[in-house]
């Protein structure tokens, strides 16, 4: 077994590998970019080596720098994690050349599965069922268009070297094909350095089911059952679970055999994932094989009780698989939710910033959190905006869903937009609860998942007001302690007045709406008035913004976090963001330069679509911004004229930067 390994990755997966390596008695080496100098994975590792600037292509993707770090520190093996260089055959070959063990499959297996089109040819020979489509080498746009017409719409255009939902476009009608092809190729070239594509028939209401396989250097293979990853947005997984709902023993055995056949066909070793598209009738087709550990591997670990990273390290050291197929069994049900810094209400736009406040549910047998960040860390524009993976387990699916809802309700994130409330709605959605799954679930249930009525309950304002009053009292007590007469009644914030009842008004703003809460002081409580009625309110601080609140005899737990003028109120499993208004210092929030369209996040301009001086219709694409590995099209907010672009292709722009000088037509 190895004494020291290097992890050629960052974030939650690097932290995850470090945890197992440390338990097995191995020393660990982290690599990091300049942007990650203070990152959690760097803090956790025994050693850490700087390998380049912030951009991944200049640090984490530079093979020579990673190999040099391994040599410098004496690491005997490199664990690639997932993403970055994990499926890069040149990196695997460089490890072999340097005499360093690559914790993963051999070069030949990566090469065989690295191209989706070549992989499908191999699978066809191995007898693995394939989706109808075109997987050839001819890549002329008109030829590809003709192939799509022959297959019949809808079709998927997929980057041959793709993965993780990148380089994939759904085309529903012929007139959209060329535009989607160009967009897919741009993204594929940027993400993988290869614009080769394949075309496949889009299966209506498909489920995405994948099989975890393992092989060792002695020719042994097993499958560790399946994961259902059907709940996706933009072809990226949002919720994963194991085992797949509705899976019969016969179908599991058939899919497991197909996955093992696929692994055996390429002489696979280590952990791999064979992904299938399954139809509602249970038939399935090979989609691709990921020659690495997957983001969603924890759900497999939770239902099998196994540590897949430990298996990887043992196989890489030449040991046989720890268990045979007949020794493996499924226990209970597990769910994984990916908690991202993104705004679901704005098309899942990534969010950057510092984690001002981060509180998580307690971990234990039923709850696990894999994360690469802690409170105070920053979510950077340079990398994937994942905050954590929240994994839960229970005896059956219904109880696991309840466990997930409880854990999400206890998750508190302040400082960046996040998808926690969206995930809660998703798990509670009747379609998901009833396991009516397919990859279009989010779009199909958009009315439930993106509610238009977002009125703030009165109790949210009352809790915010109570927290403000308690904060004022605490500040007054702290100030009193620093004086020579700490017991003076003049320090009290109890609203005492001579011959009159004391009352005041607290103002809160949400969007354009401003709400007043009238406060009257009583001997052991406050009266909080809204809409002509009042409730008696009292509270007790419980640390880190948590409050034990009582409103007219009803007790509840809440959290209120102050960040500047913002007040983040967590109540009844939901989060609300208000602004506390200082009536002596009110400002008007602006919307940017007049006539300017602003960047919704930091990114790079990769295409200018409209012509300066041209008239465009409402919704017409104007330019494309690439941020956090994804393309975002900036569209015309109304019919009007594109007067000028403020940036050229290739320019990096900051959040809120003016992109287009746009003149809207008068209605």
C-alpha positions as CSV (number, residue, x, y, z in Angstrom):
1,X,0.0,0.0,0.0
2,X,1.1,3.6,-0.6
3,X,2.7,5.8,2.1
4,X,1.9,9.1,0.3
5,X,-0.5,10.1,-2.4
6,X,-1.1,13.3,-4.3
7,X,-4.6,14.5,-5.1
8,X,-4.7,16.2,-8.5
9,X,-8.0,18.0,-7.8
10,X,-9.6,20.6,-5.5
11,X,-12.7,21.3,-3.5
12,X,-15.0,18.6,-2.0
13,X,-13.5,15.7,-3.9
14,X,-10.0,16.5,-2.7
15,X,-11.3,16.7,0.8
16,X,-13.2,13.4,0.3
17,X,-10.0,11.6,-0.9
18,X,-7.9,13.0,2.0
19,X,-10.4,11.7,4.5
20,X,-10.1,8.1,3.3
21,X,-6.3,8.3,2.8
22,X,-5.8,9.6,6.3
23,X,-8.0,6.8,7.7
24,X,-5.8,4.3,5.8
25,X,-2.6,5.8,7.3
26,X,-1.4,7.6,4.1
27,X,0.0,11.0,4.0
28,X,-1.6,13.4,1.4
29,X,-0.3,16.1,-0.9
30,X,-2.7,18.8,-2.2
31,X,-2.0,20.9,-5.2
32,X,-3.5,24.3,-5.5
33,X,-3.8,27.4,-7.7
34,X,-3.2,31.0,-6.6
35,X,-6.9,31.4,-6.1
36,X,-7.0,28.3,-3.8
37,X,-4.1,29.2,-1.5
38,X,-6.4,29.2,1.5
39,X,-8.8,26.5,0.4
40,X,-10.1,23.8,2.7
41,X,-8.4,21.0,0.8
42,X,-5.1,22.8,1.2
43,X,-5.7,23.2,4.9
44,X,-6.6,19.5,5.3
45,X,-3.6,17.9,3.4
46,X,-0.3,17.1,5.1
47,X,1.5,19.0,2.3
48,X,0.5,21.4,-0.4
49,X,2.2,22.6,-3.6
50,X,1.3,25.7,-5.7
51,X,1.0,24.7,-9.3
52,X,-0.1,27.9,-11.1
53,X,-2.4,30.9,-11.5
54,X,-6.2,30.9,-10.8
55,X,-7.3,29.7,-14.2
56,X,-7.6,25.9,-14.3
57,X,-6.0,25.7,-17.7
58,X,-2.9,27.3,-16.2
59,X,-2.8,25.2,-13.0
60,X,-5.0,22.1,-12.4
61,X,-4.9,21.2,-16.1
62,X,-1.1,21.6,-16.5
63,X,0.1,18.0,-16.5
64,X,3.8,18.9,-16.1
65,X,3.1,20.9,-13.0
66,X,1.1,18.1,-11.3
67,X,3.8,15.5,-12.1
68,X,6.5,17.9,-10.8
69,X,4.6,18.3,-7.6
70,X,4.3,14.5,-7.1
71,X,8.1,14.1,-7.7
72,X,8.9,17.0,-5.5
73,X,7.0,15.5,-2.5
74,X,7.8,11.9,-3.1
75,X,4.1,10.9,-3.7
76,X,3.9,7.3,-5.0
77,X,0.5,7.6,-6.5
78,X,-1.8,10.3,-7.9
79,X,-5.6,10.2,-7.3
80,X,-7.2,12.4,-10.0
81,X,-10.6,12.8,-8.4
82,X,-13.2,13.7,-11.0
83,X,-13.2,16.4,-13.6
84,X,-9.9,18.2,-14.6
85,X,-7.4,15.5,-15.6
86,X,-9.3,12.4,-14.3
87,X,-10.1,11.1,-17.8
88,X,-7.1,12.5,-19.6
89,X,-5.1,9.7,-21.3
90,X,-2.0,12.0,-21.7
91,X,-2.0,12.5,-17.9
92,X,-2.3,8.8,-17.2
93,X,0.6,8.2,-19.6
94,X,2.6,10.9,-18.0
95,X,2.1,9.2,-14.6
96,X,3.3,5.9,-16.1
97,X,6.3,7.5,-17.6
98,X,7.2,9.1,-14.3
99,X,6.9,5.9,-12.4
100,X,3.9,7.2,-10.4
101,X,0.8,5.0,-10.0
102,X,-2.3,6.6,-11.6
103,X,-5.3,5.7,-9.3
104,X,-7.6,4.8,-12.2
105,X,-7.9,2.7,-15.3
106,X,-5.0,2.1,-17.8
107,X,-4.4,4.4,-20.7
108,X,-6.0,2.1,-23.2
109,X,-9.3,2.1,-21.3
110,X,-9.4,5.9,-21.0
111,X,-8.6,6.1,-24.7
112,X,-11.3,3.6,-25.6
113,X,-14.0,5.4,-23.6
114,X,-12.7,9.0,-24.1
115,X,-14.5,9.4,-27.4
116,X,-18.2,8.8,-27.1
117,X,-18.4,7.8,-30.8
118,X,-15.5,5.3,-30.5
119,X,-16.9,4.0,-27.2
120,X,-20.3,3.2,-28.9
121,X,-18.5,1.3,-31.6
122,X,-16.8,-0.8,-29.0
123,X,-20.1,-1.4,-27.1
124,X,-21.8,-2.4,-30.2
125,X,-19.2,-5.2,-30.7
126,X,-19.6,-6.2,-27.0
127,X,-23.4,-6.6,-27.5
128,X,-24.3,-3.6,-25.2
129,X,-27.6,-2.0,-26.4
130,X,-27.1,1.4,-28.1
131,X,-29.3,4.5,-28.7
132,X,-30.1,5.0,-32.5
133,X,-27.8,7.8,-33.8
134,X,-24.8,8.9,-35.8
135,X,-21.3,8.3,-34.3
136,X,-19.1,8.8,-37.4
137,X,-16.1,10.9,-38.3
138,X,-17.6,13.1,-41.0
139,X,-18.2,16.4,-39.2
140,X,-19.3,18.9,-42.0
141,X,-22.3,20.9,-40.7
142,X,-24.5,20.1,-43.6
143,X,-23.7,16.4,-43.4
144,X,-24.5,16.4,-39.7
145,X,-27.8,18.2,-40.4
146,X,-28.7,15.6,-42.9
147,X,-28.0,12.8,-40.4
148,X,-30.2,14.5,-37.8
149,X,-33.0,14.8,-40.4
150,X,-32.6,11.0,-41.1
151,X,-32.7,10.1,-37.4
152,X,-35.8,12.3,-36.8
153,X,-36.3,15.1,-34.3
154,X,-35.9,15.6,-31.4
155,X,-32.2,14.8,-31.4
156,X,-29.3,15.4,-29.0
157,X,-26.0,16.9,-30.3
158,X,-23.3,15.7,-27.9
159,X,-19.6,16.5,-27.7
160,X,-17.7,13.2,-28.4
161,X,-15.2,14.1,-25.7
162,X,-17.9,15.5,-23.4
163,X,-19.1,14.9,-19.9
164,X,-20.9,16.5,-17.0
165,X,-23.6,17.9,-19.2
166,X,-21.1,20.1,-21.1
167,X,-21.2,20.2,-24.9
168,X,-24.8,18.9,-25.2
169,X,-27.8,20.5,-27.1
170,X,-31.3,19.3,-27.6
171,X,-32.7,20.2,-31.1
172,X,-36.4,19.9,-31.5
173,X,-36.8,21.2,-35.1
174,X,-34.6,21.3,-38.2
175,X,-34.4,25.1,-38.4
176,X,-32.6,25.3,-35.1
177,X,-29.9,22.7,-35.9
178,X,-27.1,24.8,-37.2
179,X,-27.3,27.4,-34.4
180,X,-27.3,24.6,-31.8
181,X,-24.5,22.8,-33.5
182,X,-22.3,26.0,-33.5
183,X,-23.1,26.6,-29.8
184,X,-22.4,22.9,-28.9
185,X,-19.0,23.0,-30.7
186,X,-18.0,26.3,-29.0
187,X,-18.7,24.8,-25.6
188,X,-17.0,21.5,-26.5
189,X,-13.9,23.3,-27.8
190,X,-13.7,25.5,-24.7
191,X,-14.3,22.6,-22.2
192,X,-12.5,19.7,-23.9
193,X,-10.4,21.2,-26.6
194,X,-12.3,19.0,-29.1
195,X,-15.3,20.0,-31.2
196,X,-16.1,16.6,-32.6
197,X,-19.8,15.7,-32.0
198,X,-22.2,12.8,-32.4
199,X,-25.9,12.9,-32.8
200,X,-28.5,10.6,-31.1
201,X,-32.2,10.2,-31.1
202,X,-33.7,12.0,-28.1
203,X,-35.7,9.5,-26.0
204,X,-39.0,11.0,-24.8
205,X,-39.3,11.0,-21.0
206,X,-36.0,9.2,-20.5
207,X,-34.5,8.1,-17.2
208,X,-30.8,8.4,-16.5
209,X,-29.7,5.3,-14.7
210,X,-26.0,4.5,-14.2
211,X,-24.2,1.4,-12.9
212,X,-21.1,1.6,-10.6
213,X,-18.6,-1.0,-11.8
214,X,-15.2,-2.0,-10.4
215,X,-12.4,-4.1,-11.9
216,X,-9.0,-5.2,-10.5
217,X,-5.7,-6.0,-12.2
218,X,-6.4,-9.8,-11.7
219,X,-9.4,-9.8,-14.1
220,X,-12.2,-9.7,-11.4
221,X,-15.3,-7.5,-12.0
222,X,-18.3,-6.5,-10.0
223,X,-21.1,-4.0,-10.2
224,X,-22.2,-2.1,-7.1
225,X,-25.8,-1.6,-8.2
226,X,-27.4,1.4,-9.8
227,X,-28.0,5.1,-9.2
228,X,-30.9,7.1,-10.7
229,X,-29.7,10.5,-11.8
230,X,-32.8,11.5,-13.8
231,X,-33.5,14.8,-12.1
232,X,-31.4,17.2,-14.1
233,X,-31.3,20.7,-15.4
234,X,-29.4,21.6,-18.6
235,X,-28.2,17.9,-18.6
236,X,-26.5,18.4,-15.3
237,X,-27.6,16.2,-12.3
238,X,-29.3,17.9,-9.4
239,X,-30.6,15.0,-7.3
240,X,-29.3,11.4,-7.3
241,X,-30.5,8.4,-5.5
242,X,-29.8,4.7,-5.0
243,X,-31.3,2.3,-5.6
244,X,-33.3,3.4,-8.6
245,X,-37.1,3.5,-7.8
246,X,-39.0,0.8,-9.5
247,X,-35.9,-1.3,-10.5
248,X,-36.7,-5.0,-10.7
249,X,-34.1,-7.6,-9.8
250,X,-34.1,-8.9,-13.4
251,X,-33.5,-5.5,-14.9
252,X,-30.8,-4.7,-12.3
253,X,-29.1,-8.0,-13.2
254,X,-29.4,-7.2,-17.0
255,X,-28.0,-3.7,-16.6
256,X,-25.3,-4.9,-14.3
257,X,-24.2,-7.5,-16.8
258,X,-24.2,-5.0,-19.6
259,X,-22.0,-2.6,-17.5
260,X,-19.5,-5.4,-16.6
261,X,-19.4,-6.4,-20.2
262,X,-18.6,-2.8,-21.1
263,X,-15.8,-2.7,-18.5
264,X,-14.4,-6.1,-19.6
265,X,-14.4,-5.0,-23.2
266,X,-11.8,-2.3,-22.5
267,X,-9.8,-4.1,-19.8
268,X,-11.0,-1.7,-17.2
269,X,-9.5,-1.5,-13.7
270,X,-10.6,0.7,-10.7
271,X,-13.9,2.5,-10.3
272,X,-16.0,3.4,-13.4
273,X,-19.5,4.3,-14.2
274,X,-21.5,3.0,-17.1
275,X,-24.4,5.4,-17.9
276,X,-27.6,4.3,-19.6
277,X,-30.7,6.0,-20.9
278,X,-33.7,4.0,-19.8
279,X,-37.2,4.2,-21.2
280,X,-40.3,4.2,-19.1
281,X,-41.0,0.6,-20.2
282,X,-37.6,-0.5,-18.7
283,X,-35.6,-0.9,-21.9
284,X,-32.2,0.8,-21.8
285,X,-29.4,1.9,-24.0
286,X,-25.7,2.5,-23.4
287,X,-24.9,6.3,-23.2
288,X,-21.3,6.5,-22.1
289,X,-18.7,5.3,-19.6
290,X,-17.0,7.6,-17.2
291,X,-13.6,6.3,-16.5
292,X,-13.4,7.7,-13.0
293,X,-15.2,8.1,-9.7
294,X,-18.4,10.1,-10.0
295,X,-19.7,13.1,-8.0
296,X,-22.7,11.0,-6.9
297,X,-20.7,8.0,-5.6
298,X,-21.7,8.7,-1.9
299,X,-25.2,7.3,-2.5
300,X,-23.7,4.0,-3.5
301,X,-21.5,4.1,-0.4
302,X,-24.5,4.7,1.8
303,X,-26.5,1.7,0.5
304,X,-23.6,-0.7,0.4
305,X,-21.6,0.4,3.5
306,X,-18.4,0.5,1.4
307,X,-15.8,3.2,0.9
308,X,-15.2,3.4,-2.9
309,X,-12.1,5.6,-2.6
310,X,-10.5,2.8,-0.4
311,X,-11.4,0.3,-3.1
312,X,-9.7,2.5,-5.7
313,X,-6.5,2.8,-3.6
314,X,-6.4,-1.0,-2.9
315,X,-6.9,-1.9,-6.6
316,X,-4.3,0.7,-7.7
317,X,-1.9,-0.9,-5.3
318,X,-2.4,-4.3,-7.0
319,X,-4.8,-5.8,-4.4
320,X,-7.8,-7.9,-5.5
321,X,-11.3,-6.5,-5.2
322,X,-12.3,-6.7,-1.5
323,X,-15.7,-8.5,-2.2
324,X,-17.2,-10.7,-4.9
325,X,-20.5,-10.0,-6.6
326,X,-22.5,-12.5,-4.4
327,X,-21.2,-10.7,-1.2
328,X,-22.7,-7.3,-2.2
329,X,-26.1,-6.3,-1.1
330,X,-28.3,-3.2,-1.0
331,X,-29.4,-1.8,2.3
332,X,-32.0,1.1,2.6
333,X,-32.2,4.1,0.3
334,X,-29.9,7.1,-0.1
335,X,-30.4,10.6,-1.7
336,X,-27.8,13.2,-2.7
337,X,-28.6,16.9,-3.3
338,X,-26.0,19.1,-4.9
339,X,-26.0,22.4,-3.1
340,X,-24.8,25.1,-5.5
341,X,-24.1,28.8,-5.3
342,X,-26.6,29.7,-8.0
343,X,-29.9,31.5,-8.4
344,X,-32.7,29.1,-9.6
345,X,-35.0,32.1,-10.1
346,X,-32.6,33.6,-12.6
347,X,-32.1,30.6,-14.8
348,X,-29.6,29.0,-12.3
349,X,-27.1,31.7,-12.8
350,X,-23.9,31.0,-10.8
351,X,-23.2,33.2,-7.8
352,X,-19.8,34.3,-6.5
353,X,-18.9,35.8,-3.1
354,X,-17.8,35.0,0.4
355,X,-19.7,32.6,2.6
356,X,-20.6,35.1,5.4
357,X,-22.6,32.5,7.3
358,X,-22.6,28.7,6.9
359,X,-24.5,26.3,9.2
360,X,-25.1,22.7,8.3
361,X,-27.3,19.9,9.8
362,X,-25.5,17.6,12.2
363,X,-23.8,14.7,10.5
364,X,-24.3,11.1,11.6
365,X,-25.5,7.7,10.4
366,X,-28.3,9.3,8.4
367,X,-26.7,12.5,7.2
368,X,-23.4,13.1,5.4
369,X,-21.9,16.3,4.0
370,X,-19.1,16.3,1.5
371,X,-17.8,19.9,1.1
372,X,-14.7,21.8,0.1
373,X,-15.6,25.1,1.8
374,X,-16.2,26.4,5.3
375,X,-17.6,29.7,6.6
376,X,-15.5,32.6,5.5
377,X,-14.3,30.9,2.3
378,X,-15.1,32.3,-1.1
379,X,-17.0,30.8,-4.1
380,X,-14.8,31.9,-7.0
381,X,-15.6,32.6,-10.6
382,X,-12.8,30.3,-11.7
383,X,-14.3,27.0,-10.7
384,X,-17.6,25.0,-10.3
385,X,-19.8,26.8,-7.8
386,X,-20.6,23.7,-5.7
387,X,-20.9,24.4,-2.0
388,X,-21.5,20.9,-0.8
389,X,-23.1,17.5,-1.5
390,X,-25.8,16.7,1.1
391,X,-26.3,12.9,1.4
392,X,-29.0,11.2,3.5
393,X,-29.9,7.6,4.1
394,X,-32.8,5.8,5.7
395,X,-34.6,2.5,5.6
396,X,-36.7,3.3,2.6
397,X,-37.2,6.0,0.0
398,X,-40.1,7.7,1.7
399,X,-38.1,8.1,4.9
400,X,-35.0,9.1,3.0
401,X,-37.0,11.9,1.3
402,X,-38.3,13.1,4.7
403,X,-34.8,13.0,6.0
404,X,-33.6,15.1,3.1
405,X,-36.3,17.7,3.7
406,X,-35.3,18.0,7.3
407,X,-31.6,18.3,6.5
408,X,-32.2,21.0,3.8
409,X,-34.4,22.9,6.3
410,X,-31.4,23.0,8.7
411,X,-28.9,24.2,6.0
412,X,-28.1,27.9,6.3
413,X,-26.1,29.8,3.6
414,X,-25.6,33.6,3.6
415,X,-23.3,35.4,1.2
416,X,-24.2,33.9,-2.1
417,X,-27.4,32.9,-3.9
418,X,-28.1,29.2,-3.5
419,X,-30.5,26.5,-4.5
420,X,-31.4,25.1,-1.1
421,X,-35.1,26.2,-1.2
422,X,-35.4,25.0,-4.8
423,X,-34.0,21.6,-3.7
424,X,-36.6,21.5,-0.9
425,X,-39.4,22.1,-3.4
426,X,-38.0,19.5,-5.7
427,X,-37.9,16.8,-3.0
428,X,-41.4,17.8,-1.9
429,X,-42.7,17.9,-5.4
430,X,-45.5,15.2,-5.9
431,X,-43.9,13.9,-9.1
432,X,-40.6,13.3,-7.3
433,X,-42.2,12.0,-4.1
434,X,-44.1,9.5,-6.2
435,X,-41.0,8.5,-8.2
436,X,-42.5,9.7,-11.5
437,X,-39.0,10.4,-12.8
438,X,-37.5,11.5,-16.1
439,X,-34.8,14.0,-17.2
440,X,-37.5,16.6,-18.0
441,X,-39.0,16.6,-14.5
442,X,-37.8,20.1,-13.6
443,X,-39.3,21.6,-16.8
444,X,-42.4,19.5,-16.5
445,X,-43.0,20.6,-12.9
446,X,-41.9,24.2,-13.3
447,X,-45.2,25.6,-12.0
448,X,-44.6,23.9,-8.7
449,X,-40.8,24.4,-8.5
450,X,-40.8,28.1,-9.5
451,X,-43.9,29.6,-7.8
452,X,-44.9,33.1,-8.9
453,X,-46.5,34.0,-5.6
454,X,-43.6,34.7,-3.3
455,X,-45.4,36.8,-0.7
456,X,-43.5,37.1,2.6
457,X,-45.5,35.8,5.6
458,X,-46.1,38.4,8.3
459,X,-44.2,36.2,10.8
460,X,-41.0,36.7,8.8
461,X,-41.2,40.5,9.3
462,X,-42.1,40.0,13.0
463,X,-39.1,37.7,13.5
464,X,-36.8,40.1,11.7
465,X,-38.1,43.0,13.9
466,X,-37.7,40.9,17.1
467,X,-34.1,40.0,16.1
468,X,-33.4,43.7,15.5
469,X,-34.7,44.7,18.9
470,X,-32.6,41.9,20.6
471,X,-29.5,43.0,18.6
472,X,-30.0,46.6,19.8
473,X,-30.4,45.4,23.4
474,X,-27.2,43.3,23.2
475,X,-25.2,46.2,21.7
476,X,-26.4,48.4,24.5
477,X,-25.4,45.8,27.1
478,X,-21.9,45.5,25.6
479,X,-21.5,49.3,25.5
480,X,-22.6,49.5,29.2
481,X,-20.0,47.0,30.2
482,X,-17.3,49.4,28.9
483,X,-18.5,52.3,31.1
484,X,-17.8,53.1,34.7
485,X,-21.5,52.8,35.6
486,X,-22.7,49.6,33.9
487,X,-25.9,49.4,36.0
488,X,-27.2,52.9,35.0
489,X,-30.8,52.7,33.7
490,X,-29.8,55.0,30.9
491,X,-28.2,52.0,29.2
492,X,-31.4,50.0,29.1
493,X,-33.3,49.6,25.8
494,X,-36.6,48.9,27.4
495,X,-38.6,51.7,25.8
496,X,-39.2,53.5,29.1
497,X,-41.0,56.9,28.8
498,X,-42.3,59.3,31.4
499,X,-46.2,59.5,31.4
500,X,-46.5,57.9,28.0
501,X,-46.5,54.5,26.2
502,X,-43.3,54.0,24.2
503,X,-43.6,52.9,20.6
504,X,-41.5,53.1,17.4
505,X,-41.4,51.8,13.9
506,X,-39.0,49.4,12.2
507,X,-38.9,49.5,8.4
508,X,-38.0,46.5,6.1
509,X,-37.8,46.4,2.3
510,X,-38.1,43.4,0.0
511,X,-37.8,44.3,-3.7
512,X,-39.9,47.4,-4.2
513,X,-42.1,46.8,-1.2
514,X,-41.5,48.5,2.1
515,X,-43.2,47.1,5.2
516,X,-43.4,48.8,8.6
517,X,-43.6,46.9,11.9
518,X,-44.9,49.0,14.8
519,X,-43.1,48.2,18.1
520,X,-44.7,48.8,21.6
521,X,-42.6,48.0,24.7
522,X,-44.1,45.9,27.5
523,X,-42.5,44.7,30.7
524,X,-41.6,41.2,29.5
525,X,-42.4,41.3,25.8
526,X,-42.9,43.5,22.7
527,X,-46.1,44.2,20.9
528,X,-45.5,44.0,17.2
529,X,-48.1,45.6,15.0
530,X,-48.9,45.0,11.4
531,X,-52.0,45.6,9.3
532,X,-53.9,47.1,12.3
533,X,-53.3,44.1,14.6
534,X,-50.6,43.3,17.2
535,X,-49.0,40.1,18.6
536,X,-47.0,39.7,21.8
537,X,-43.5,38.7,20.9
538,X,-40.5,37.6,23.0
539,X,-37.3,35.8,22.1
540,X,-34.1,34.3,23.5
541,X,-30.8,34.1,21.6
542,X,-29.3,30.6,21.0
543,X,-26.0,31.6,19.3
544,X,-24.9,32.2,15.7
545,X,-28.1,34.1,14.8
546,X,-30.4,31.5,16.1
547,X,-33.5,32.6,18.1
548,X,-36.1,30.8,20.2
549,X,-39.2,32.9,19.4
550,X,-42.6,33.1,20.8
551,X,-45.4,34.9,18.9
552,X,-48.7,35.1,20.8
553,X,-47.9,31.9,22.6
554,X,-46.7,30.0,19.5
555,X,-43.1,28.9,19.8
556,X,-40.8,28.5,16.9
557,X,-37.1,28.3,16.0
558,X,-35.6,30.9,13.6
559,X,-32.3,32.2,12.5
560,X,-31.6,35.8,11.5
561,X,-28.2,36.8,10.0
562,X,-27.3,40.4,9.5
563,X,-25.0,41.2,6.7
564,X,-24.8,45.0,6.1
565,X,-28.3,46.2,5.6
566,X,-29.5,42.8,4.6
567,X,-31.4,40.5,7.0
568,X,-31.5,36.8,6.1
569,X,-34.4,35.2,7.9
570,X,-34.6,31.4,8.1
571,X,-38.0,30.3,9.3
572,X,-40.1,27.1,8.8
573,X,-37.6,25.6,6.4
574,X,-37.5,28.7,4.1
575,X,-35.1,31.6,3.7
576,X,-36.1,35.2,3.2
577,X,-33.9,38.1,2.4
578,X,-35.0,41.6,3.6
579,X,-33.3,44.9,3.9
580,X,-33.4,46.8,7.2
581,X,-34.2,50.4,6.3
582,X,-32.5,53.2,8.2
583,X,-35.1,56.1,7.8
584,X,-32.3,58.6,8.2
585,X,-30.2,57.1,5.5
586,X,-32.2,55.7,2.6
587,X,-30.7,55.0,-0.8
588,X,-32.3,54.1,-4.1
589,X,-31.0,51.0,-5.8
590,X,-29.9,51.7,-9.3
591,X,-30.1,49.3,-12.3
592,X,-26.8,50.2,-14.0
593,X,-26.0,52.7,-16.7
594,X,-28.9,54.0,-18.7
595,X,-29.3,52.0,-21.9
596,X,-26.7,49.4,-20.8
597,X,-27.2,45.7,-20.5
598,X,-25.1,44.4,-17.5
599,X,-23.2,41.2,-17.0
600,X,-25.1,39.0,-14.5
601,X,-21.9,37.5,-13.3
602,X,-18.1,37.6,-14.0
603,X,-17.2,35.8,-17.2
604,X,-15.6,36.0,-20.7
605,X,-17.3,37.3,-23.9
606,X,-17.1,34.4,-26.4
607,X,-19.4,35.6,-29.2
608,X,-21.0,38.8,-30.5
609,X,-24.2,37.8,-32.3
610,X,-26.0,41.0,-33.3
611,X,-24.5,43.7,-35.5
612,X,-23.8,47.2,-34.0
613,X,-26.5,49.6,-35.4
614,X,-28.9,46.8,-36.1
615,X,-32.5,46.7,-35.0
616,X,-33.5,43.5,-33.0
617,X,-36.7,42.0,-31.7
618,X,-37.4,41.4,-28.0
619,X,-35.6,38.3,-26.9
620,X,-33.1,38.3,-29.8
621,X,-29.6,37.0,-28.7
622,X,-27.0,39.8,-28.6
623,X,-23.9,38.2,-27.2
624,X,-22.7,35.0,-25.4
625,X,-20.9,35.1,-22.0
626,X,-19.0,32.1,-20.7
627,X,-19.0,31.8,-16.9
628,X,-18.3,28.8,-14.6
629,X,-17.9,26.5,-17.7
630,X,-21.3,27.4,-19.1
631,X,-22.6,29.6,-21.8
632,X,-25.1,32.4,-21.0
633,X,-26.9,34.2,-23.8
634,X,-27.6,37.9,-23.2
635,X,-30.9,38.7,-25.0
636,X,-32.6,42.0,-25.9
637,X,-35.0,43.0,-23.1
638,X,-37.2,44.7,-25.7
639,X,-37.4,45.6,-29.3
640,X,-34.7,48.2,-30.1
641,X,-31.3,49.0,-31.5
642,X,-27.9,47.7,-30.6
643,X,-25.9,50.9,-30.6
644,X,-22.6,49.4,-29.6
645,X,-20.8,46.5,-27.7
646,X,-18.7,47.6,-24.8
647,X,-16.4,44.5,-25.0
648,X,-14.8,42.3,-27.6
649,X,-14.6,38.5,-28.0
650,X,-12.2,37.2,-25.4
651,X,-12.6,40.1,-22.9
652,X,-13.0,39.1,-19.3
653,X,-15.8,41.2,-17.6
654,X,-16.8,41.6,-14.0
655,X,-20.2,41.2,-12.4
656,X,-22.4,44.2,-13.4
657,X,-20.1,45.3,-16.2
658,X,-21.9,47.1,-19.0
659,X,-22.0,44.8,-22.1
660,X,-24.2,46.4,-24.7
661,X,-25.3,50.0,-25.3
662,X,-28.9,49.3,-26.2
663,X,-31.7,51.7,-27.1
664,X,-35.2,50.3,-26.5
665,X,-38.0,51.4,-28.8
666,X,-40.7,53.5,-27.2
667,X,-44.0,51.5,-26.7
